[in-house]
Amino acid sequence: MKKKIISLGLLCMLGIGMAGCMNNREDTQSEQIEENGGNFIKVRDVGSTKTMCIYEYVDEETGVHYYIGESNLYKGCMSPVYDSDGKVRVDK
């Protein structure tokens, strides 16, 4: 009986751990978003937390890189990416 309870607990933890970042849309390598007149291209998936998925986007017009956090619970967030010198990362 004790082995069944431990096995069930481990199975539940494995299922929760594998769920990861749930998102209802399919991610593509060249995904674009257009908000407030700006064009952003998705560069990569940075990672995720329990409540938020974080992606790196680049502004086509300025070349500035941004981290954009998306969540089903919160509105999200946006922050520029800085290099090791403390300057904003720009491609152009």
C-alpha positions as protocol buffer text, in pm:
chain_id: "A"
residue {
  index: 1
  type: MET
  ca { x: 0 y: 0 z: 0 }
}
residue {
  index: 2
  type: LYS
  ca { x: 282 y: 237 z: 89 }
}
residue {
  index: 3
  type: LYS
  ca { x: 451 y: 172 z: -249 }
}
residue {
  index: 4
  type: LYS
  ca { x: 127 y: 255 z: -432 }
}
residue {
  index: 5
  type: ILE
  ca { x: 94 y: 589 z: -250 }
}
residue {
  index: 6
  type: ILE
  ca { x: 457 y: 680 z: -322 }
}
residue {
  index: 7
  type: SER
  ca { x: 419 y: 574 z: -687 }
}
residue {
  index: 8
  type: LEU
  ca { x: 102 y: 779 z: -724 }
}
residue {
  index: 9
  type: GLY
  ca { x: 271 y: 1082 z: -566 }
}
residue {
  index: 10
  type: LEU
  ca { x: 572 y: 1053 z: -797 }
}
residue {
  index: 11
  type: LEU
  ca { x: 345 y: 1012 z: -1099 }
}
residue {
  index: 12
  type: CYS
  ca { x: 152 y: 1327 z: -1005 }
}
residue {
  index: 13
  type: MET
  ca { x: 475 y: 1526 z: -957 }
}
residue {
  index: 14
  type: LEU
  ca { x: 607 y: 1402 z: -1291 }
}
residue {
  index: 15
  type: GLY
  ca { x: 285 y: 1505 z: -1467 }
}
residue {
  index: 16
  type: ILE
  ca { x: 292 y: 1852 z: -1313 }
}
residue {
  index: 17
  type: GLY
  ca { x: 663 y: 1893 z: -1389 }
}
residue {
  index: 18
  type: MET
  ca { x: 619 y: 1796 z: -1754 }
}
residue {
  index: 19
  type: ALA
  ca { x: 328 y: 2036 z: -1808 }
}
residue {
  index: 20
  type: GLY
  ca { x: 568 y: 2332 z: -1827 }
}
residue {
  index: 21
  type: CYS
  ca { x: 455 y: 2651 z: -1992 }
}
residue {
  index: 22
  type: MET
  ca { x: 109 y: 2608 z: -2136 }
}
residue {
  index: 23
  type: ASN
  ca { x: 27 y: 2826 z: -2432 }
}
residue {
  index: 24
  type: ASN
  ca { x: -276 y: 2781 z: -2658 }
}
residue {
  index: 25
  type: ARG
  ca { x: -103 y: 2896 z: -2974 }
}
residue {
  index: 26
  type: GLU
  ca { x: 172 y: 2733 z: -3173 }
}
residue {
  index: 27
  type: ASP
  ca { x: 510 y: 2904 z: -3161 }
}
residue {
  index: 28
  type: THR
  ca { x: 698 y: 2950 z: -3486 }
}
residue {
  index: 29
  type: GLN
  ca { x: 1057 y: 3050 z: -3548 }
}
residue {
  index: 30
  type: SER
  ca { x: 965 y: 3368 z: -3737 }
}
residue {
  index: 31
  type: GLU
  ca { x: 661 y: 3476 z: -3539 }
}
residue {
  index: 32
  type: GLN
  ca { x: 579 y: 3845 z: -3569 }
}
residue {
  index: 33
  type: ILE
  ca { x: 370 y: 4066 z: -3346 }
}
residue {
  index: 34
  type: GLU
  ca { x: 241 y: 4410 z: -3427 }
}
residue {
  index: 35
  type: GLU
  ca { x: 148 y: 4629 z: -3133 }
}
residue {
  index: 36
  type: ASN
  ca { x: 122 y: 5007 z: -3115 }
}
residue {
  index: 37
  type: GLY
  ca { x: 257 y: 5045 z: -3468 }
}
residue {
  index: 38
  type: GLY
  ca { x: 580 y: 4850 z: -3405 }
}
residue {
  index: 39
  type: ASN
  ca { x: 688 y: 4530 z: -3575 }
}
residue {
  index: 40
  type: PHE
  ca { x: 859 y: 4272 z: -3354 }
}
residue {
  index: 41
  type: ILE
  ca { x: 1012 y: 3941 z: -3466 }
}
residue {
  index: 42
  type: LYS
  ca { x: 1043 y: 3654 z: -3220 }
}
residue {
  index: 43
  type: VAL
  ca { x: 1407 y: 3550 z: -3184 }
}
residue {
  index: 44
  type: ARG
  ca { x: 1389 y: 3270 z: -2925 }
}
residue {
  index: 45
  type: ASP
  ca { x: 1220 y: 3126 z: -2618 }
}
residue {
  index: 46
  type: VAL
  ca { x: 1415 y: 3242 z: -2314 }
}
residue {
  index: 47
  type: GLY
  ca { x: 1243 y: 3023 z: -2056 }
}
residue {
  index: 48
  type: SER
  ca { x: 947 y: 3006 z: -1824 }
}
residue {
  index: 49
  type: THR
  ca { x: 842 y: 3039 z: -1464 }
}
residue {
  index: 50
  type: LYS
  ca { x: 538 y: 2891 z: -1293 }
}
residue {
  index: 51
  type: THR
  ca { x: 311 y: 3167 z: -1426 }
}
residue {
  index: 52
  type: MET
  ca { x: 492 y: 3328 z: -1721 }
}
residue {
  index: 53
  type: CYS
  ca { x: 664 y: 3239 z: -2050 }
}
residue {
  index: 54
  type: ILE
  ca { x: 950 y: 3468 z: -2153 }
}
residue {
  index: 55
  type: TYR
  ca { x: 1049 y: 3530 z: -2516 }
}
residue {
  index: 56
  type: GLU
  ca { x: 1308 y: 3746 z: -2688 }
}
residue {
  index: 57
  type: TYR
  ca { x: 1182 y: 3974 z: -2965 }
}
residue {
  index: 58
  type: VAL
  ca { x: 1362 y: 4221 z: -3189 }
}
residue {
  index: 59
  type: ASP
  ca { x: 1213 y: 4548 z: -3313 }
}
residue {
  index: 60
  type: GLU
  ca { x: 1252 y: 4548 z: -3694 }
}
residue {
  index: 61
  type: GLU
  ca { x: 1272 y: 4926 z: -3714 }
}
residue {
  index: 62
  type: THR
  ca { x: 1531 y: 4996 z: -3442 }
}
residue {
  index: 63
  type: GLY
  ca { x: 1704 y: 4657 z: -3400 }
}
residue {
  index: 64
  type: VAL
  ca { x: 1656 y: 4671 z: -3020 }
}
residue {
  index: 65
  type: HIS
  ca { x: 1610 y: 4336 z: -2842 }
}
residue {
  index: 66
  type: TYR
  ca { x: 1332 y: 4296 z: -2583 }
}
residue {
  index: 67
  type: TYR
  ca { x: 1228 y: 4030 z: -2334 }
}
residue {
  index: 68
  type: ILE
  ca { x: 850 y: 3994 z: -2339 }
}
residue {
  index: 69
  type: GLY
  ca { x: 673 y: 3794 z: -2070 }
}
residue {
  index: 70
  type: GLU
  ca { x: 333 y: 3645 z: -2146 }
}
residue {
  index: 71
  type: SER
  ca { x: 94 y: 3494 z: -1895 }
}
residue {
  index: 72
  type: ASN
  ca { x: -262 y: 3372 z: -1868 }
}
residue {
  index: 73
  type: LEU
  ca { x: -282 y: 3522 z: -1518 }
}
residue {
  index: 74
  type: TYR
  ca { x: -115 y: 3862 z: -1573 }
}
residue {
  index: 75
  type: LYS
  ca { x: -108 y: 4122 z: -1850 }
}
residue {
  index: 76
  type: GLY
  ca { x: 262 y: 4055 z: -1911 }
}
residue {
  index: 77
  type: CYS
  ca { x: 579 y: 4262 z: -1917 }
}
residue {
  index: 78
  type: MET
  ca { x: 839 y: 4401 z: -2155 }
}
residue {
  index: 79
  type: SER
  ca { x: 1202 y: 4495 z: -2091 }
}
residue {
  index: 80
  type: PRO
  ca { x: 1496 y: 4581 z: -2316 }
}
residue {
  index: 81
  type: VAL
  ca { x: 1789 y: 4335 z: -2322 }
}
residue {
  index: 82
  type: TYR
  ca { x: 2121 y: 4472 z: -2195 }
}
residue {
  index: 83
  type: ASP
  ca { x: 2470 y: 4349 z: -2287 }
}
residue {
  index: 84
  type: SER
  ca { x: 2755 y: 4292 z: -2042 }
}
residue {
  index: 85
  type: ASP
  ca { x: 2855 y: 4662 z: -2064 }
}
residue {
  index: 86
  type: GLY
  ca { x: 2510 y: 4776 z: -1950 }
}
residue {
  index: 87
  type: LYS
  ca { x: 2411 y: 4908 z: -2293 }
}
residue {
  index: 88
  type: VAL
  ca { x: 2089 y: 4816 z: -2471 }
}
residue {
  index: 89
  type: ARG
  ca { x: 2145 y: 4530 z: -2718 }
}
residue {
  index: 90
  type: VAL
  ca { x: 2099 y: 4661 z: -3072 }
}
residue {
  index: 91
  type: ASP
  ca { x: 2161 y: 4479 z: -3403 }
}
residue {
  index: 92
  type: LYS
  ca { x: 2172 y: 4783 z: -3631 }
}
